[in-house]
Amino acid sequence: MTTVRRMQAMPIHLRLPILIVFAACGTVERQQIAEAEPRVDLQQAIAEMRNLPQKLEGAEAAERGPRIQKAWDTLIAAKDAGAEALLAEARQLAADGERDDRFRLGAGAVAWRIGGLARVDDILTRDELRELCAATAERGRIPEPFECVQARHLLAAATAADLALLIDARGGLYQNFSDEQIEAVEQFERALLWLVRAQYRVDPDVCEQVQRRS
């Protein structure tokens, strides 16, 4: 006799608990599948952002560009879960001693889009900030692999104690000043402005009705 026939032969008061258990198991399984699918999507998006070449050109740019944008959109749509997945990957890279600076800078941009400065921690370390600023001040340009660095990345690692470091780096950009350096200067200017305001404003981004620190 099959399981179904055995159940049909049972009195209703015995069948009901079994049916409830089966229904509950089915619900749990569907929930597990639903929860697993977003995790898979996030991991695929992160994999798309890893190990990018120095520059995307030609056919590779046409192919990978839309895939990278889709990865960004997937992570941003996931909100906190996307930010956590990115930061976990960045921390794992640091723990393994592996450098993938283009991924970390891209991760910083995505994390910023999700939740602002509070979500960009661990993307640029303090050692890397010092390395970046010292090289920029000396060479007159932002060195590889940090040439795409933006204010949000600087602010992830910098504090008010680093104002002199950032000012020296900004000054270094004027050594060989050109139109290409304007954007880099602006990024340092934005970081400096935020750090200076943060010393006396509760919210450095608020320019009207400023609430002073007590």
N, C-alpha and C positions, 0 to 999 in steps of 0.2 A: 504494500500500500504506500502510495507516495505521501510526501509531507503535506501536500495540499489536501488530499483526501482524509488524512488523519485529522487535520485541523477541522475539516468540514464535519467530521464525525463527533467532534468534541461538543460539549454543551457550550452555549454562548458565553457563560460566565468564565469559562476556562480559555476560550479563544481570545476574548477581548484583551487581556494583559499581553498576550503574545503579539497581537496585531499592533498594540501601542509600542512595544519594544522595537518591532520591525520598522514602524514609521519613524521612531526616534533615530534609529541607526541610519535610515535613509536621509534624514534631515542633517545629521552630523556629517555624513559623507558628502552631501551637496555643499555644505558650508566649507568643508576642508578643500574641496575642489575650487570653490569660488575664491577662497583666501589664497590658494596656491597660484592661481592664474595671474593676479597682479604682481606677485613676487617674481614670477618668471618674466613678465613684461619688464619689470624694473631691472632685472639682471641682464636681459637682452639689451636694454637701452644703455646700461653702463658699459657692457662689452663693446657697443658701437662707438663709445667715446674713448676707449682705451687705445694706446699705441698709435696715435695719429701721426702721419708724416709731418715733416717740417712745414710743408706747404702742399695744399691740394691744388692740382692744376689739371686742365684738359678733361679727358674722359673720366679720370678718377674723381675730379671735383664734381662732375655732372652726376656720377653714380653715388658717391658717398655723401655729398652735400645734403640732399633730401633725407637720407637715412639718419644723418647726424641731427638734422632739425627735428625729425620725428622722435628721436631719442630724447632730445630736450623737451619736446612737448609732452611726452609720456611721463617724464620725471616731474615736470612742473605740475601736470594735472594730478599727480599722486600726492602733491603737497608735502606734508610732514614725512610721509612714508618715503617719498622720493628723496627728500633732503637727508633723511637718516641713512638710506641706502648709499647715497653718494659719499657721505662723511664716513660711513663704515668702510667703504672701499678705500678711501684716502688714508684712513688710520691703518688698514691692513697693509697697504703699500709701505707706509712708514715703518711698521713693525717688521716687515720682510726686508727692509733696506732697499727697496726697489723704487726707482725714480721714474715717474711718468708725469712730467711737469705740465704738459699740454692737457692731460686729463684733469689734473688738479686745478688748473686755471679755469678750464671749462666747467668743472664741478662747482667752483666758486661762483661763477656767473649764474649757474642754474639755481644754486642754493640761495643766492641773493634774490633772485626772482621769486623764490618761494616764500622766504621769510626775512629778508633784510640781513643786516649785519650779524644778528644773533645766530644765523644759520651758516656762516662762512668760516667758523673757527676750524682750525686744523688744515685749512686749504693751503695757506702759506705760513711756514714756520718762522720763528724769530731768527733762526740762523740763516734761513734763506732770505729774509728781509735784509739782514745785515750784508749778506753776500751781494744781493741785487743793488743795494744803495751804494756800497763801496765801489763796485764795478762801474756803475753809472757815473758816479762822481769822477772816477779816474779816466774812463774811456770816452765820456761825452755822449754815450748812448746806452739804452737799456740792453743788457746782454742776453743772448740766448741762454736758456729757453724761456726767458721771462719777458720777451719783447711784446707780448700781448697783455701784460699785467695792467690792471685797472685799479682805480681808487679803492674799490671794495676789497680787492686782494690785499692791498697795503694796510687797510684798516683792520683786516682780520688778524694781523700780527702786530701792528704798531700801537704804541701808547704815547701819551704826552711826553714821556721821557725820550722818545725817538724823534722829536721835532728837528733837532740839529742834524740828525742823520738824513732825514727826508729833505731838508733844506739844502744840504750839501749835494745830494743826488739831483735835485731840481737845478741847482746852479751848474752842475756838470753838463746838463743837457744844452746849455747855452754855449759850450765850447765850440761845437760844430753845428750851430743852430741852422735849421732849415725848416721848410714847411712840414716835412715829415716828423719833426720833433715837437710840433705844436701840440698834437694830441697827447704825447707823453708828458709834456709840461703840464697840461691841463689835469691829467690824472693825479700828479703829485700835488698840484694846487688844491684839488678837491679834497684829497686826504688831509692836507695841512689845515685847510679851512675847518673841516669836521673836527679834527683833534683839538684845535684852538678853541672852537666854540664849546666843545664838550667839557672844557675846564670851568665854564661859568654858566652853561645852559643845561637845563634838565633834558631837553630834546634838541640836539644840535641842528636838526633839520628844520626846526620852527623858527621863522624869521620875524613873524608878527606875534605880538602878545607874548613875548619871551618870558618864561618863568625862570627866574634866577635861582641858582643853587644857594641853599642856606649855609 
